[in-house]
Amino acid sequence: MFNLNRVIYWLVLFLAFELSLFAAYIILFNILEVKNPFEKPLENPVVQLAKKEKVQYPKEANSSKMIAP
């Protein structure tokens, strides 16, 4: 048949390995604040709307000749 001690040994070893991976994930992405490659970067909602509506800004907005009111 099978040896129960060996099954328990491999199960504990596997769970310890999984726990170490989870701990590494927590340390890297939450404590050290490394940029997570799996998350999409959040974009400004105004920029998203402008891209969606394809808004074109006037050239005068970038001009240095404009005078503030």
CHARMM-style PDB file with segment names, atoms N, HN, CA, C and O in Angstrom:
ATOM      1  N   MET     1       0.842  -1.197   0.000  1.00  0.00      PROA
ATOM      2  CA  MET     1       0.000   0.000   0.000  1.00  0.00      PROA
ATOM      3  C   MET     1       0.884   1.257   0.000  1.00  0.00      PROA
ATOM      4  O   MET     1       1.930   1.284  -0.648  1.00  0.00      PROA
ATOM      5  N   PHE     2       0.473   2.255   0.701  1.00  0.00      PROA
ATOM      6  HN  PHE     2      -0.377   2.233   1.228  1.00  0.00      PROA
ATOM      7  CA  PHE     2       1.276   3.483   0.712  1.00  0.00      PROA
ATOM      8  C   PHE     2       1.637   3.839   2.138  1.00  0.00      PROA
ATOM      9  O   PHE     2       0.950   3.481   3.095  1.00  0.00      PROA
ATOM     10  N   ASN     3       2.729   4.549   2.243  1.00  0.00      PROA
ATOM     11  HN  ASN     3       3.288   4.839   1.466  1.00  0.00      PROA
ATOM     12  CA  ASN     3       3.212   4.945   3.556  1.00  0.00      PROA
ATOM     13  C   ASN     3       2.601   6.291   3.923  1.00  0.00      PROA
ATOM     14  O   ASN     3       2.866   7.291   3.256  1.00  0.00      PROA
ATOM     15  N   LEU     4       1.796   6.327   4.964  1.00  0.00      PROA
ATOM     16  HN  LEU     4       1.580   5.514   5.505  1.00  0.00      PROA
ATOM     17  CA  LEU     4       1.103   7.549   5.374  1.00  0.00      PROA
ATOM     18  C   LEU     4       2.087   8.624   5.833  1.00  0.00      PROA
ATOM     19  O   LEU     4       1.855   9.812   5.610  1.00  0.00      PROA
ATOM     20  N   ASN     5       3.168   8.218   6.464  1.00  0.00      PROA
ATOM     21  HN  ASN     5       3.356   7.252   6.646  1.00  0.00      PROA
ATOM     22  CA  ASN     5       4.159   9.194   6.915  1.00  0.00      PROA
ATOM     23  C   ASN     5       4.783   9.939   5.730  1.00  0.00      PROA
ATOM     24  O   ASN     5       5.035  11.142   5.797  1.00  0.00      PROA
ATOM     25  N   ARG     6       5.023   9.202   4.651  1.00  0.00      PROA
ATOM     26  HN  ARG     6       4.818   8.224   4.596  1.00  0.00      PROA
ATOM     27  CA  ARG     6       5.623   9.839   3.464  1.00  0.00      PROA
ATOM     28  C   ARG     6       4.642  10.815   2.815  1.00  0.00      PROA
ATOM     29  O   ARG     6       5.046  11.880   2.351  1.00  0.00      PROA
ATOM     30  N   VAL     7       3.367  10.463   2.780  1.00  0.00      PROA
ATOM     31  HN  VAL     7       3.038   9.597   3.157  1.00  0.00      PROA
ATOM     32  CA  VAL     7       2.346  11.338   2.210  1.00  0.00      PROA
ATOM     33  C   VAL     7       2.240  12.631   3.038  1.00  0.00      PROA
ATOM     34  O   VAL     7       2.183  13.729   2.485  1.00  0.00      PROA
ATOM     35  N   ILE     8       2.216  12.483   4.349  1.00  0.00      PROA
ATOM     36  HN  ILE     8       2.263  11.591   4.799  1.00  0.00      PROA
ATOM     37  CA  ILE     8       2.141  13.662   5.219  1.00  0.00      PROA
ATOM     38  C   ILE     8       3.392  14.520   5.057  1.00  0.00      PROA
ATOM     39  O   ILE     8       3.304  15.748   5.031  1.00  0.00      PROA
ATOM     40  N   TYR     9       4.561  13.879   4.949  1.00  0.00      PROA
ATOM     41  HN  TYR     9       4.633  12.881   4.970  1.00  0.00      PROA
ATOM     42  CA  TYR     9       5.817  14.608   4.764  1.00  0.00      PROA
ATOM     43  C   TYR     9       5.769  15.461   3.495  1.00  0.00      PROA
ATOM     44  O   TYR     9       6.102  16.646   3.540  1.00  0.00      PROA
ATOM     45  N   TRP    10       5.361  14.879   2.365  1.00  0.00      PROA
ATOM     46  HN  TRP    10       5.091  13.917   2.328  1.00  0.00      PROA
ATOM     47  CA  TRP    10       5.327  15.627   1.111  1.00  0.00      PROA
ATOM     48  C   TRP    10       4.250  16.709   1.131  1.00  0.00      PROA
ATOM     49  O   TRP    10       4.424  17.771   0.534  1.00  0.00      PROA
ATOM     50  N   LEU    11       3.142  16.441   1.816  1.00  0.00      PROA
ATOM     51  HN  LEU    11       3.000  15.578   2.301  1.00  0.00      PROA
ATOM     52  CA  LEU    11       2.093  17.451   1.931  1.00  0.00      PROA
ATOM     53  C   LEU    11       2.579  18.657   2.734  1.00  0.00      PROA
ATOM     54  O   LEU    11       2.347  19.799   2.338  1.00  0.00      PROA
ATOM     55  N   VAL    12       3.243  18.411   3.844  1.00  0.00      PROA
ATOM     56  HN  VAL    12       3.432  17.483   4.165  1.00  0.00      PROA
ATOM     57  CA  VAL    12       3.789  19.505   4.654  1.00  0.00      PROA
ATOM     58  C   VAL    12       4.857  20.262   3.875  1.00  0.00      PROA
ATOM     59  O   VAL    12       4.916  21.490   3.944  1.00  0.00      PROA
ATOM     60  N   LEU    13       5.694  19.557   3.144  1.00  0.00      PROA
ATOM     61  HN  LEU    13       5.646  18.559   3.088  1.00  0.00      PROA
ATOM     62  CA  LEU    13       6.736  20.198   2.336  1.00  0.00      PROA
ATOM     63  C   LEU    13       6.122  21.091   1.259  1.00  0.00      PROA
ATOM     64  O   LEU    13       6.582  22.211   1.036  1.00  0.00      PROA
ATOM     65  N   PHE    14       5.098  20.598   0.604  1.00  0.00      PROA
ATOM     66  HN  PHE    14       4.725  19.688   0.785  1.00  0.00      PROA
ATOM     67  CA  PHE    14       4.431  21.376  -0.438  1.00  0.00      PROA
ATOM     68  C   PHE    14       3.762  22.619   0.151  1.00  0.00      PROA
ATOM     69  O   PHE    14       3.868  23.704  -0.420  1.00  0.00      PROA
ATOM     70  N   LEU    15       3.073  22.472   1.286  1.00  0.00      PROA
ATOM     71  HN  LEU    15       2.987  21.591   1.750  1.00  0.00      PROA
ATOM     72  CA  LEU    15       2.406  23.608   1.910  1.00  0.00      PROA
ATOM     73  C   LEU    15       3.417  24.650   2.396  1.00  0.00      PROA
ATOM     74  O   LEU    15       3.149  25.849   2.321  1.00  0.00      PROA
ATOM     75  N   ALA    16       4.561  24.210   2.888  1.00  0.00      PROA
ATOM     76  HN  ALA    16       4.779  23.236   2.949  1.00  0.00      PROA
ATOM     77  CA  ALA    16       5.603  25.153   3.307  1.00  0.00      PROA
ATOM     78  C   ALA    16       6.140  25.930   2.102  1.00  0.00      PROA
ATOM     79  O   ALA    16       6.400  27.130   2.194  1.00  0.00      PROA
ATOM     80  N   PHE    17       6.302  25.240   0.983  1.00  0.00      PROA
ATOM     81  HN  PHE    17       6.091  24.265   0.908  1.00  0.00      PROA
ATOM     82  CA  PHE    17       6.767  25.905  -0.240  1.00  0.00      PROA
ATOM     83  C   PHE    17       5.748  26.937  -0.708  1.00  0.00      PROA
ATOM     84  O   PHE    17       6.125  28.052  -1.067  1.00  0.00      PROA
ATOM     85  N   GLU    18       4.476  26.586  -0.710  1.00  0.00      PROA
ATOM     86  HN  GLU    18       4.171  25.680  -0.419  1.00  0.00      PROA
ATOM     87  CA  GLU    18       3.428  27.527  -1.124  1.00  0.00      PROA
ATOM     88  C   GLU    18       3.368  28.730  -0.180  1.00  0.00      PROA
ATOM     89  O   GLU    18       3.192  29.862  -0.630  1.00  0.00      PROA
ATOM     90  N   LEU    19       3.511  28.494   1.097  1.00  0.00      PROA
ATOM     91  HN  LEU    19       3.654  27.574   1.462  1.00  0.00      PROA
ATOM     92  CA  LEU    19       3.501  29.578   2.068  1.00  0.00      PROA
ATOM     93  C   LEU    19       4.687  30.511   1.871  1.00  0.00      PROA
ATOM     94  O   LEU    19       4.558  31.723   2.041  1.00  0.00      PROA
ATOM     95  N   SER    20       5.840  29.954   1.515  1.00  0.00      PROA
ATOM     96  HN  SER    20       5.944  28.969   1.377  1.00  0.00      PROA
ATOM     97  CA  SER    20       7.009  30.809   1.272  1.00  0.00      PROA
ATOM     98  C   SER    20       6.809  31.664   0.021  1.00  0.00      PROA
ATOM     99  O   SER    20       7.243  32.816  -0.014  1.00  0.00      PROA
ATOM    100  N   LEU    21       6.158  31.113  -1.005  1.00  0.00      PROA
ATOM    101  HN  LEU    21       5.806  30.178  -0.976  1.00  0.00      PROA
ATOM    102  CA  LEU    21       5.865  31.906  -2.196  1.00  0.00      PROA
ATOM    103  C   LEU    21       4.897  33.040  -1.880  1.00  0.00      PROA
ATOM    104  O   LEU    21       5.072  34.161  -2.358  1.00  0.00      PROA
ATOM    105  N   PHE    22       3.894  32.757  -1.088  1.00  0.00      PROA
ATOM    106  HN  PHE    22       3.751  31.847  -0.699  1.00  0.00      PROA
ATOM    107  CA  PHE    22       2.926  33.778  -0.707  1.00  0.00      PROA
ATOM    108  C   PHE    22       3.588  34.862   0.134  1.00  0.00      PROA
ATOM    109  O   PHE    22       3.299  36.046  -0.043  1.00  0.00      PROA
ATOM    110  N   ALA    23       4.473  34.470   1.046  1.00  0.00      PROA
ATOM    111  HN  ALA    23       4.708  33.508   1.189  1.00  0.00      PROA
ATOM    112  CA  ALA    23       5.187  35.445   1.872  1.00  0.00      PROA
ATOM    113  C   ALA    23       6.084  36.324   1.004  1.00  0.00      PROA
ATOM    114  O   ALA    23       6.176  37.529   1.239  1.00  0.00      PROA
ATOM    115  N   ALA    24       6.743  35.744   0.012  1.00  0.00      PROA
ATOM    116  HN  ALA    24       6.668  34.765  -0.179  1.00  0.00      PROA
ATOM    117  CA  ALA    24       7.586  36.532  -0.894  1.00  0.00      PROA
ATOM    118  C   ALA    24       6.736  37.524  -1.687  1.00  0.00      PROA
ATOM    119  O   ALA    24       7.151  38.662  -1.904  1.00  0.00      PROA
ATOM    120  N   TYR    25       5.562  37.102  -2.114  1.00  0.00      PROA
ATOM    121  HN  TYR    25       5.225  36.177  -1.937  1.00  0.00      PROA
ATOM    122  CA  TYR    25       4.665  38.001  -2.844  1.00  0.00      PROA
ATOM    123  C   TYR    25       4.242  39.178  -1.964  1.00  0.00      PROA
ATOM    124  O   TYR    25       4.245  40.324  -2.413  1.00  0.00      PROA
ATOM    125  N   ILE    26       3.881  38.896  -0.716  1.00  0.00      PROA
ATOM    126  HN  ILE    26       3.879  37.965  -0.351  1.00  0.00      PROA
ATOM    127  CA  ILE    26       3.465  39.954   0.210  1.00  0.00      PROA
ATOM    128  C   ILE    26       4.611  40.925   0.461  1.00  0.00      PROA
ATOM    129  O   ILE    26       4.411  42.140   0.455  1.00  0.00      PROA
ATOM    130  N   ILE    27       5.802  40.397   0.680  1.00  0.00      PROA
ATOM    131  HN  ILE    27       5.964  39.411   0.685  1.00  0.00      PROA
ATOM    132  CA  ILE    27       6.954  41.259   0.979  1.00  0.00      PROA
ATOM    133  C   ILE    27       7.293  42.128  -0.225  1.00  0.00      PROA
ATOM    134  O   ILE    27       7.528  43.327  -0.070  1.00  0.00      PROA
ATOM    135  N   LEU    28       7.323  41.551  -1.412  1.00  0.00      PROA
ATOM    136  HN  LEU    28       7.132  40.578  -1.538  1.00  0.00      PROA
ATOM    137  CA  LEU    28       7.728  42.307  -2.601  1.00  0.00      PROA
ATOM    138  C   LEU    28       6.720  43.384  -2.971  1.00  0.00      PROA
ATOM    139  O   LEU    28       7.091  44.542  -3.168  1.00  0.00      PROA
ATOM    140  N   PHE    29       5.468  43.017  -3.065  1.00  0.00      PROA
ATOM    141  HN  PHE    29       5.167  42.077  -2.905  1.00  0.00      PROA
ATOM    142  CA  PHE    29       4.497  43.925  -3.662  1.00  0.00      PROA
ATOM    143  C   PHE    29       3.783  44.812  -2.660  1.00  0.00      PROA
ATOM    144  O   PHE    29       3.215  45.828  -3.061  1.00  0.00      PROA
ATOM    145  N   ASN    30       3.784  44.478  -1.374  1.00  0.00      PROA
ATOM    146  HN  ASN    30       4.246  43.652  -1.048  1.00  0.00      PROA
ATOM    147  CA  ASN    30       3.097  45.311  -0.389  1.00  0.00      PROA
ATOM    148  C   ASN    30       4.063  46.069   0.503  1.00  0.00      PROA
ATOM    149  O   ASN    30       3.885  47.267   0.724  1.00  0.00      PROA
ATOM    150  N   ILE    31       5.079  45.397   1.016  1.00  0.00      PROA
ATOM    151  HN  ILE    31       5.223  44.424   0.836  1.00  0.00      PROA
ATOM    152  CA  ILE    31       5.995  46.053   1.943  1.00  0.00      PROA
ATOM    153  C   ILE    31       7.028  46.874   1.186  1.00  0.00      PROA
ATOM    154  O   ILE    31       7.257  48.037   1.520  1.00  0.00      PROA
ATOM    155  N   LEU    32       7.656  46.285   0.169  1.00  0.00      PROA
ATOM    156  HN  LEU    32       7.470  45.341  -0.102  1.00  0.00      PROA
ATOM    157  CA  LEU    32       8.682  47.003  -0.594  1.00  0.00      PROA
ATOM    158  C   LEU    32       8.088  47.857  -1.709  1.00  0.00      PROA
ATOM    159  O   LEU    32       8.795  48.669  -2.305  1.00  0.00      PROA
ATOM    160  N   GLU    33       6.821  47.688  -1.992  1.00  0.00      PROA
ATOM    161  HN  GLU    33       6.247  47.029  -1.507  1.00  0.00      PROA
ATOM    162  CA  GLU    33       6.083  48.449  -3.005  1.00  0.00      PROA
ATOM    163  C   GLU    33       6.735  48.375  -4.382  1.00  0.00      PROA
ATOM    164  O   GLU    33       6.870  49.381  -5.078  1.00  0.00      PROA
ATOM    165  N   VAL    34       7.138  47.160  -4.761  1.00  0.00      PROA
ATOM    166  HN  VAL    34       7.029  46.342  -4.196  1.00  0.00      PROA
ATOM    167  CA  VAL    34       7.639  46.924  -6.114  1.00  0.00      PROA
ATOM    168  C   VAL    34       6.449  47.001  -7.060  1.00  0.00      PROA
ATOM    169  O   VAL    34       5.351  46.565  -6.715  1.00  0.00      PROA
ATOM    170  N   LYS    35       6.663  47.558  -8.263  1.00  0.00      PROA
ATOM    171  HN  LYS    35       7.556  47.912  -8.544  1.00  0.00      PROA
ATOM    172  CA  LYS    35       5.562  47.660  -9.216  1.00  0.00      PROA
ATOM    173  C   LYS    35       5.144  46.255  -9.667  1.00  0.00      PROA
ATOM    174  O   LYS    35       5.962  45.475 -10.152  1.00  0.00      PROA
ATOM    175  N   ASN    36       3.880  45.959  -9.499  1.00  0.00      PROA
ATOM    176  HN  ASN    36       3.215  46.593  -9.104  1.00  0.00      PROA
ATOM    177  CA  ASN    36       3.364  44.645  -9.844  1.00  0.00      PROA
ATOM    178  C   ASN    36       3.186  44.544 -11.363  1.00  0.00      PROA
ATOM    179  O   ASN    36       2.438  45.330 -11.943  1.00  0.00      PROA
ATOM    180  N   PRO    37       3.858  43.593 -12.011  1.00  0.00      PROA
ATOM    181  CA  PRO    37       3.747  43.503 -13.471  1.00  0.00      PROA
ATOM    182  C   PRO    37       2.398  42.985 -13.941  1.00  0.00      PROA
ATOM    183  O   PRO    37       2.080  43.089 -15.126  1.00  0.00      PROA
ATOM    184  N   PHE    38       1.592  42.426 -13.030  1.00  0.00      PROA
ATOM    185  HN  PHE    38       1.850  42.342 -12.068  1.00  0.00      PROA
ATOM    186  CA  PHE    38       0.319  41.845 -13.423  1.00  0.00      PROA
ATOM    187  C   PHE    38      -0.828  42.840 -13.354  1.00  0.00      PROA
ATOM    188  O   PHE    38      -1.912  42.561 -13.868  1.00  0.00      PROA
ATOM    189  N   GLU    39      -0.615  43.999 -12.727  1.00  0.00      PROA
ATOM    190  HN  GLU    39       0.265  44.226 -12.310  1.00  0.00      PROA
ATOM    191  CA  GLU    39      -1.673  44.997 -12.613  1.00  0.00      PROA
ATOM    192  C   GLU    39      -1.538  46.025 -13.719  1.00  0.00      PROA
ATOM    193  O   GLU    39      -0.431  46.455 -14.042  1.00  0.00      PROA
ATOM    194  N   LYS    40      -2.665  46.421 -14.301  1.00  0.00      PROA
ATOM    195  HN  LYS    40      -3.564  46.072 -14.038  1.00  0.00      PROA
ATOM    196  CA  LYS    40      -2.640  47.486 -15.290  1.00  0.00      PROA
ATOM    197  C   LYS    40      -2.493  48.813 -14.555  1.00  0.00      PROA
ATOM    198  O   LYS    40      -3.146  49.026 -13.534  1.00  0.00      PROA
ATOM    199  N   PRO    41      -1.643  49.709 -15.058  1.00  0.00      PROA
ATOM    200  CA  PRO    41      -1.508  51.003 -14.384  1.00  0.00      PROA
ATOM    201  C   PRO    41      -2.792  51.821 -14.511  1.00  0.00      PROA
ATOM    202  O   PRO    41      -3.433  51.838 -15.562  1.00  0.00      PROA
ATOM    203  N   LEU    42      -3.147  52.486 -13.442  1.00  0.00      PROA
ATOM    204  HN  LEU    42      -2.626  52.472 -12.588  1.00  0.00      PROA
ATOM    205  CA  LEU    42      -4.349  53.301 -13.454  1.00  0.00      PROA
ATOM    206  C   LEU    42      -4.076  54.595 -14.213  1.00  0.00      PROA
ATOM    207  O   LEU    42      -3.025  55.215 -14.045  1.00  0.00      PROA
ATOM    208  N   GLU    43      -5.015  54.989 -15.035  1.00  0.00      PROA
ATOM    209  HN  GLU    43      -5.869  54.485 -15.171  1.00  0.00      PROA
ATOM    210  CA  GLU    43      -4.855  56.200 -15.827  1.00  0.00      PROA
ATOM    211  C   GLU    43      -5.886  57.234 -15.368  1.00  0.00      PROA
ATOM    212  O   GLU    43      -6.965  56.892 -14.884  1.00  0.00      PROA
ATOM    213  N   ASN    44      -5.528  58.478 -15.532  1.00  0.00      PROA
ATOM    214  HN  ASN    44      -4.651  58.755 -15.925  1.00  0.00      PROA
ATOM    215  CA  ASN    44      -6.408  59.569 -15.153  1.00  0.00      PROA
ATOM    216  C   ASN    44      -7.739  59.426 -15.900  1.00  0.00      PROA
ATOM    217  O   ASN    44      -7.726  59.244 -17.117  1.00  0.00      PROA
ATOM    218  N   PRO    45      -8.887  59.501 -15.216  1.00  0.00      PROA
ATOM    219  CA  PRO    45     -10.172  59.343 -15.899  1.00  0.00      PROA
ATOM    220  C   PRO    45     -10.426  60.397 -16.967  1.00  0.00      PROA
ATOM    221  O   PRO    45     -11.112  60.133 -17.955  1.00  0.00      PROA
ATOM    222  N   VAL    46      -9.874  61.592 -16.772  1.00  0.00      PROA
ATOM    223  HN  VAL    46      -9.317  61.806 -15.970  1.00  0.00      PROA
ATOM    224  CA  VAL    46     -10.039  62.641 -17.791  1.00  0.00      PROA
ATOM    225  C   VAL    46      -9.291  62.253 -19.063  1.00  0.00      PROA
ATOM    226  O   VAL    46      -9.780  62.476 -20.171  1.00  0.00      PROA
ATOM    227  N   VAL    47      -8.104  61.672 -18.898  1.00  0.00      PROA
ATOM    228  HN  VAL    47      -7.707  61.491 -17.998  1.00  0.00      PROA
ATOM    229  CA  VAL    47      -7.330  61.236 -20.065  1.00  0.00      PROA
ATOM    230  C   VAL    47      -8.038  60.073 -20.753  1.00  0.00      PROA
ATOM    231  O   VAL    47      -8.052  59.997 -21.982  1.00  0.00      PROA
ATOM    232  N   GLN    48      -8.624  59.171 -19.974  1.00  0.00      PROA
ATOM    233  HN  GLN    48      -8.612  59.232 -18.976  1.00  0.00      PROA
ATOM    234  CA  GLN    48      -9.368  58.059 -20.570  1.00  0.00      PROA
ATOM    235  C   GLN    48     -10.544  58.569 -21.386  1.00  0.00      PROA
ATOM    236  O   GLN    48     -10.801  58.077 -22.485  1.00  0.00      PROA
ATOM    237  N   LEU    49     -11.265  59.559 -20.849  1.00  0.00      PROA
ATOM    238  HN  LEU    49     -11.056  59.958 -19.956  1.00  0.00      PROA
ATOM    239  CA  LEU    49     -12.413  60.117 -21.556  1.00  0.00      PROA
ATOM    240  C   LEU    49     -11.967  60.829 -22.827  1.00  0.00      PROA
ATOM    241  O   LEU    49     -12.620  60.725 -23.865  1.00  0.00      PROA
ATOM    242  N   ALA    50     -10.856  61.548 -22.743  1.00  0.00      PROA
ATOM    243  HN  ALA    50     -10.325  61.632 -21.900  1.00  0.00      PROA
ATOM    244  CA  ALA    50     -10.346  62.251 -23.917  1.00  0.00      PROA
ATOM    245  C   ALA    50      -9.941  61.271 -25.011  1.00  0.00      PROA
ATOM    246  O   ALA    50     -10.167  61.526 -26.194  1.00  0.00      PROA
ATOM    247  N   LYS    51      -9.343  60.152 -24.615  1.00  0.00      PROA
ATOM    248  HN  LYS    51      -9.160  59.945 -23.654  1.00  0.00      PROA
ATOM    249  CA  LYS    51      -8.969  59.140 -25.611  1.00  0.00      PROA
ATOM    250  C   LYS    51     -10.214  58.492 -26.207  1.00  0.00      PROA
ATOM    251  O   LYS    51     -10.263  58.199 -27.402  1.00  0.00      PROA
ATOM    252  N   LYS    52     -11.214  58.273 -25.363  1.00  0.00      PROA
ATOM    253  HN  LYS    52     -11.174  58.510 -24.393  1.00  0.00      PROA
ATOM    254  CA  LYS    52     -12.439  57.636 -25.831  1.00  0.00      PROA
ATOM    255  C   LYS    52     -13.182  58.553 -26.807  1.00  0.00      PROA
ATOM    256  O   LYS    52     -13.673  58.102 -27.842  1.00  0.00      PROA
ATOM    257  N   GLU    53     -13.259  59.832 -26.470  1.00  0.00      PROA
ATOM    258  HN  GLU    53     -12.860  60.199 -25.630  1.00  0.00      PROA
ATOM    259  CA  GLU    53     -13.977  60.795 -27.307  1.00  0.00      PROA
ATOM    260  C   GLU    53     -13.108  61.364 -28.423  1.00  0.00      PROA
ATOM    261  O   GLU    53     -13.604  62.068 -29.303  1.00  0.00      PROA
ATOM    262  N   LYS    54     -11.803  61.059 -28.388  1.00  0.00      PROA
ATOM    263  HN  LYS    54     -11.400  60.487 -27.674  1.00  0.00      PROA
ATOM    264  CA  LYS    54     -10.834  61.564 -29.363  1.00  0.00      PROA
ATOM    265  C   LYS    54     -10.860  63.097 -29.408  1.00  0.00      PROA
ATOM    266  O   LYS    54     -11.024  63.707 -30.464  1.00  0.00      PROA
ATOM    267  N   VAL    55     -10.695  63.683 -28.246  1.00  0.00      PROA
ATOM    268  HN  VAL    55     -10.562  63.187 -27.388  1.00  0.00      PROA
ATOM    269  CA  VAL    55     -10.701  65.135 -28.124  1.00  0.00      PROA
ATOM    270  C   VAL    55      -9.381  65.675 -28.641  1.00  0.00      PROA
ATOM    271  O   VAL    55      -8.318  65.140 -28.327  1.00  0.00      PROA
ATOM    272  N   GLN    56      -9.448  66.726 -29.428  1.00  0.00      PROA
ATOM    273  HN  GLN    56     -10.312  67.160 -29.684  1.00  0.00      PROA
ATOM    274  CA  GLN    56      -8.249  67.398 -29.884  1.00  0.00      PROA
ATOM    275  C   GLN    56      -8.184  68.761 -29.204  1.00  0.00      PROA
ATOM    276  O   GLN    56      -9.103  69.575 -29.297  1.00  0.00      PROA
ATOM    277  N   TYR    57      -7.077  68.977 -28.526  1.00  0.00      PROA
ATOM    278  HN  TYR    57      -6.331  68.316 -28.451  1.00  0.00      PROA
ATOM    279  CA  TYR    57      -6.903  70.230 -27.814  1.00  0.00      PROA
ATOM    280  C   TYR    57      -6.407  71.302 -28.785  1.00  0.00      PROA
ATOM    281  O   TYR    57      -5.660  70.996 -29.715  1.00  0.00      PROA
ATOM    282  N   PRO    58      -6.818  72.560 -28.576  1.00  0.00      PROA
ATOM    283  CA  PRO    58      -6.334  73.624 -29.460  1.00  0.00      PROA
ATOM    284  C   PRO    58      -4.838  73.863 -29.285  1.00  0.00      PROA
ATOM    285  O   PRO    58      -4.287  73.661 -28.203  1.00  0.00      PROA
ATOM    286  N   LYS    59      -4.200  74.290 -30.346  1.00  0.00      PROA
ATOM    287  HN  LYS    59      -4.648  74.454 -31.225  1.00  0.00      PROA
ATOM    288  CA  LYS    59      -2.758  74.523 -30.295  1.00  0.00      PROA
ATOM    289  C   LYS    59      -2.420  75.689 -29.365  1.00  0.00      PROA
ATOM    290  O   LYS    59      -1.319  75.742 -28.817  1.00  0.00      PROA
ATOM    291  N   GLU    60      -3.346  76.615 -29.184  1.00  0.00      PROA
ATOM    292  HN  GLU    60      -4.241  76.572 -29.629  1.00  0.00      PROA
ATOM    293  CA  GLU    60      -3.067  77.783 -28.352  1.00  0.00      PROA
ATOM    294  C   GLU    60      -2.877  77.387 -26.886  1.00  0.00      PROA
ATOM    295  O   GLU    60      -2.257  78.124 -26.120  1.00  0.00      PROA
ATOM    296  N   ALA    61      -3.400  76.247 -26.502  1.00  0.00      PROA
ATOM    297  HN  ALA    61      -3.905  75.648 -27.125  1.00  0.00      PROA
ATOM    298  CA  ALA    61      -3.300  75.837 -25.095  1.00  0.00      PROA
ATOM    299  C   ALA    61      -1.845  75.590 -24.707  1.00  0.00      PROA
ATOM    300  O   ALA    61      -1.478  75.751 -23.544  1.00  0.00      PROA
ATOM    301  N   ASN    62      -1.019  75.200 -25.670  1.00  0.00      PROA
ATOM    302  HN  ASN    62      -1.317  75.069 -26.615  1.00  0.00      PROA
ATOM    303  CA  ASN    62       0.382  74.930 -25.370  1.00  0.00      PROA
ATOM    304  C   ASN    62       1.265  76.136 -25.695  1.00  0.00      PROA
ATOM    305  O   ASN    62       2.485  76.072 -25.538  1.00  0.00      PROA
ATOM    306  N   SER    63       0.666  77.213 -26.139  1.00  0.00      PROA
ATOM    307  HN  SER    63      -0.324  77.265 -26.266  1.00  0.00      PROA
ATOM    308  CA  SER    63       1.452  78.371 -26.550  1.00  0.00      PROA
ATOM    309  C   SER    63       1.915  79.166 -25.339  1.00  0.00      PROA
ATOM    310  O   SER    63       1.214  79.262 -24.331  1.00  0.00      PROA
ATOM    311  N   SER    64       3.104  79.731 -25.458  1.00  0.00      PROA
ATOM    312  HN  SER    64       3.673  79.654 -26.276  1.00  0.00      PROA
ATOM    313  CA  SER    64       3.620  80.570 -24.373  1.00  0.00      PROA
ATOM    314  C   SER    64       3.076  81.993 -24.477  1.00  0.00      PROA
ATOM    315  O   SER    64       3.318  82.811 -23.590  1.00  0.00      PROA
ATOM    316  N   LYS    65       2.336  82.298 -25.560  1.00  0.00      PROA
ATOM    317  HN  LYS    65       2.139  81.633 -26.280  1.00  0.00      PROA
ATOM    318  CA  LYS    65       1.800  83.652 -25.763  1.00  0.00      PROA
ATOM    319  C   LYS    65       0.514  83.889 -24.964  1.00  0.00      PROA
ATOM    320  O   LYS    65       0.055  85.024 -24.839  1.00  0.00      PROA
ATOM    321  N   MET    66      -0.060  82.809 -24.426  1.00  0.00      PROA
ATOM    322  HN  MET    66       0.313  81.887 -24.528  1.00  0.00      PROA
ATOM    323  CA  MET    66      -1.322  82.979 -23.720  1.00  0.00      PROA
ATOM    324  C   MET    66      -1.104  83.723 -22.407  1.00  0.00      PROA
ATOM    325  O   MET    66      -0.119  83.504 -21.702  1.00  0.00      PROA
ATOM    326  N   ILE    67      -2.035  84.594 -22.102  1.00  0.00      PROA
ATOM    327  HN  ILE    67      -2.835  84.772 -22.675  1.00  0.00      PROA
ATOM    328  CA  ILE    67      -1.954  85.389 -20.888  1.00  0.00      PROA
ATOM    329  C   ILE    67      -3.040  84.911 -19.942  1.00  0.00      PROA
ATOM    330  O   ILE    67      -4.203  84.763 -20.316  1.00  0.00      PROA
ATOM    331  N   ALA    68      -2.627  84.675 -18.707  1.00  0.00      PROA
ATOM    332  HN  ALA    68      -1.682  84.796 -18.403  1.00  0.00      PROA
ATOM    333  CA  ALA    68      -3.600  84.216 -17.713  1.00  0.00      PROA
ATOM    334  C   ALA    68      -4.539  85.354 -17.358  1.00  0.00      PROA
ATOM    335  O   ALA    68      -4.097  86.498 -17.255  1.00  0.00      PROA
ATOM    336  N   PRO    69      -5.814  85.078 -17.169  1.00  0.00      PROA
ATOM    337  CA  PRO    69      -6.762  86.149 -16.840  1.00  0.00      PROA
ATOM    338  C   PRO    69      -6.525  86.696 -15.436  1.00  0.00      PROA
ATOM    339  OT1 PRO    69      -7.235  87.602 -14.999  1.00  0.00      PROA
TER     340      PRO     69
END
